[in-house]
Amino acid sequence: YCDLMHATPEVLEMDKSDQVIIARKNFQSFDWVMMTLWSAISNKPGCCLSNGTYFPMAKELQDYPDVNDCAGRCVFYLNRPIRALALTEIEQAVFAYLGCFTDDVPTLSARGSKQYSEIRDKLI
């Protein structure tokens, strides 16, 4: 997340407090996007997580029971469709930006809100 934000000059021009607000609001969406990409690329039946671990879909391979079948639903609704798209690296970057800038962030300063809106218009 930090690498992507630091590679975006418009974000670096924002006030640091607004940058922190954006990170707190959007990191979770970004993490889901990245988990989906990593899992689709790995082609494993389960979820690849940000710390390099893997959570398998098969119940017998799980260290902790996935009683709600979250891994299975992630594979079915996220990983398979993304894998089927065969995204290029550029398309993957656009997808990552979607994870960072899709949500509204109502708690930004007036200036930060304007900058955020301009970033969204430019990148998405």
C-alpha positions in Angstrom: 0.0 0.0 0.0 2.7 2.4 1.0 4.7 1.7 -2.2 1.7 2.5 -4.4 0.9 5.7 -2.4 4.5 6.9 -2.5 4.5 6.2 -6.3 1.6 8.6 -6.7 2.8 12.2 -6.6 -0.6 13.6 -6.0 -0.9 11.7 -2.8 2.5 13.0 -1.6 1.3 16.5 -2.2 -1.5 16.0 0.3 -1.2 17.0 4.0 0.2 14.1 6.1 -2.9 14.0 8.3 -5.1 13.5 5.2 -2.7 10.8 4.0 -3.2 8.9 7.3 -7.0 9.3 7.1 -7.0 7.8 3.5 -4.7 4.9 4.6 -7.0 4.1 7.6 -10.1 4.2 5.4 -8.9 2.5 2.3 -6.2 -0.1 3.4 -8.8 -2.8 3.9 -10.2 -2.5 0.4 -6.7 -2.4 -1.0 -5.8 -5.5 0.9 -8.8 -7.4 -0.4 -7.8 -6.4 -4.0 -4.2 -7.6 -3.4 -5.3 -10.9 -1.8 -7.5 -11.5 -4.8 -4.7 -10.8 -7.2 -2.1 -12.9 -5.3 -4.6 -15.8 -5.0 -5.6 -15.7 -8.7 -1.9 -15.6 -9.8 -0.9 -18.4 -7.5 -3.8 -20.6 -8.8 -4.0 -22.3 -5.4 -7.4 -23.4 -4.1 -7.6 -20.9 -1.2 -6.5 -17.4 -0.2 -3.0 -16.0 -0.4 -2.6 -13.4 2.4 -0.4 -10.3 2.6 2.1 -11.8 5.0 3.0 -14.6 2.5 0.8 -17.2 4.2 -1.9 -19.3 2.4 -5.3 -20.3 3.8 -6.5 -23.4 2.0 -10.1 -24.0 0.9 -9.9 -27.7 1.9 -11.1 -28.2 5.5 -8.6 -30.9 6.2 -5.7 -28.6 5.4 -6.9 -25.7 7.6 -5.1 -25.0 10.9 -8.2 -23.1 12.0 -11.7 -24.1 10.9 -13.3 -21.8 8.3 -16.9 -22.4 9.5 -18.4 -19.8 7.2 -16.4 -21.1 4.1 -14.8 -17.7 3.6 -11.9 -19.2 1.6 -14.3 -21.1 -0.7 -16.4 -18.0 -1.3 -13.2 -16.0 -2.0 -12.1 -18.5 -4.6 -15.5 -18.7 -6.2 -16.5 -15.0 -6.2 -13.1 -13.3 -6.5 -10.1 -15.5 -7.5 -11.7 -17.4 -10.3 -13.3 -14.4 -12.1 -10.0 -12.4 -11.7 -8.0 -15.3 -13.0 -10.3 -15.7 -16.0 -9.7 -12.0 -16.9 -6.0 -12.7 -17.3 -5.1 -9.2 -16.3 -1.9 -7.6 -17.5 0.4 -5.9 -15.0 -1.0 -2.5 -16.0 -4.6 -3.8 -15.4 -3.5 -5.2 -12.1 -2.1 -1.7 -11.1 -5.5 -0.1 -12.1 -7.3 -2.7 -10.0 -5.0 -1.9 -7.0 -5.8 1.8 -7.5 -9.5 1.0 -7.5 -8.9 -0.6 -4.0 -7.3 2.6 -2.9 -9.6 5.2 -4.2 -13.1 3.8 -4.8 -14.5 4.6 -1.4 -15.4 8.1 -0.3 -13.5 9.6 2.6 -15.8 12.2 4.3 -13.4 13.0 7.1 -10.7 14.7 5.0 -9.9 18.4 5.3 -11.5 20.6 2.7 -8.3 20.8 0.7 -7.7 17.1 1.1 -11.2 16.3 -0.1 -10.6 18.3 -3.2 -7.2 16.7 -3.9 -8.7 13.2 -3.3 -11.5 13.9 -5.7 -9.0 15.0 -8.3 -6.9 11.9 -7.8 -9.9 9.7 -8.2 -11.0 11.5 -11.4 -7.5 11.1 -12.8 -6.8 7.5 -11.8 -10.1 5.7 -12.0 
